């Protein structure tokens, strides 16, 4: 997949952001108590109230089903980006919204980056963590400047923040990289923080030029080639 670098980077890094599409990462399980489900339902409702559209990974299971259904019922458009392998059978449950099939997990996250103006993560498992850190690492590498928010339901992400702080203390990541992650305990508070997020790239990494091919085309190739 080729992504237009101009579209990815233009209109980013401003002090006041205008969002249209929000990509949500979250678990395909409902979690231990009802607070996680309530938070997912509320996030979908808030998306619709703010006239924002949802991009997500598909399915009706767990928190993914909650946020997508609530957003759709509230009037938001829903874009599903799902690998064909996961769409077969009934692995992920019934998907709501417009479906875009891709071939791989890597192509899915690249498409999510292309379509979304910002990212929000609800609690989840390994897949959610992978998505959070892949999008964050791409921001760290100056591939994009889109804000990343963690909805810290019941302090779910507290230990993750401690890990990040430890990584800063041990000088494995910089303070600039640590600031990539925005957090709040409610959806409305998180949206307000994301709108005022100011991108502060690591000075050294801004020297990386991710454009490939002819300069006037300015295409970014995010296809994983093995």
Secondary structure, DSSP 8 states (H G I E B T S, - for coil): -EEEHHHHHTT-S-SS---SEEEEE--SS--SSHHHHHHHHHHHHHHHHTT-EEEE---SSHHHHHHHHHHHHHT--EEEEEEHHHHSTTSS----SEEEEESSHHHHHHHHHHH-SEEEE-S--HHHHHHHHHHHHHHHTTS----EEEE-GGGTTHHHHHHHHHHHHTTSS-HHHHTTEEEESSHHHHHHHHHT------TTGGG----BSSTTT-EEE-----
